[in-house]
Amino acid sequence: MRALRVLPAVLLALGLAVGCGAHEGPADEPSSSTPSGYADMQKKVDAAESAAAEADRDARTDK
């Protein structure tokens, strides 16, 4: 049950980090294959998925 309380906080923090990221200087020219910042976004998604999986494992052991 503790994991169910932690997961929304992790997702909220991730959303704020992505939405409130620093926007400095002029925008770079986007490449034709991937949008600007895609690699950073993918790292954050991977971290959130890892945190969710850890929370699920923790929830199973708390029962």
C-alpha positions in Angstrom: 0.0 0.0 0.0 2.9 2.3 0.6 3.8 2.1 -3.0 0.4 3.3 -4.1 1.1 6.4 -2.0 4.5 6.9 -3.4 3.7 6.4 -7.1 1.5 9.6 -7.5 4.3 11.7 -5.9 6.8 10.3 -8.3 4.6 11.0 -11.3 3.9 14.5 -10.0 7.6 15.2 -9.6 8.3 13.9 -13.0 5.6 16.0 -14.6 6.8 19.1 -12.9 10.4 18.4 -13.9 9.4 18.0 -17.5 6.9 20.9 -17.6 9.0 23.4 -15.7 12.4 22.6 -17.3 14.8 25.5 -18.0 14.2 27.2 -21.3 17.3 29.2 -22.0 18.2 31.0 -25.2 16.8 30.6 -28.6 15.2 27.4 -29.7 17.5 24.9 -31.5 16.6 23.8 -34.9 14.7 20.5 -34.5 16.1 17.5 -36.3 13.9 15.8 -38.8 14.0 12.5 -37.0 13.5 13.3 -33.3 12.3 16.3 -31.4 14.6 18.5 -29.3 15.2 17.1 -25.8 14.0 13.6 -26.8 17.0 11.9 -25.1 16.4 13.8 -21.8 12.7 13.0 -22.0 13.4 9.3 -22.6 15.8 9.2 -19.6 13.0 10.7 -17.4 10.4 8.2 -18.7 12.8 5.4 -18.0 13.4 6.6 -14.5 9.7 6.9 -13.8 9.1 3.4 -15.2 11.9 2.1 -13.0 10.4 3.9 -9.9 7.0 2.5 -10.7 8.4 -1.1 -11.0 10.2 -0.7 -7.7 7.0 0.6 -6.1 5.2 -2.5 -7.4 7.8 -4.8 -6.1 7.7 -3.1 -2.7 3.9 -3.3 -2.6 4.0 -7.0 -3.2 6.5 -7.5 -0.4 4.4 -5.4 2.1 1.4 -7.7 1.9 
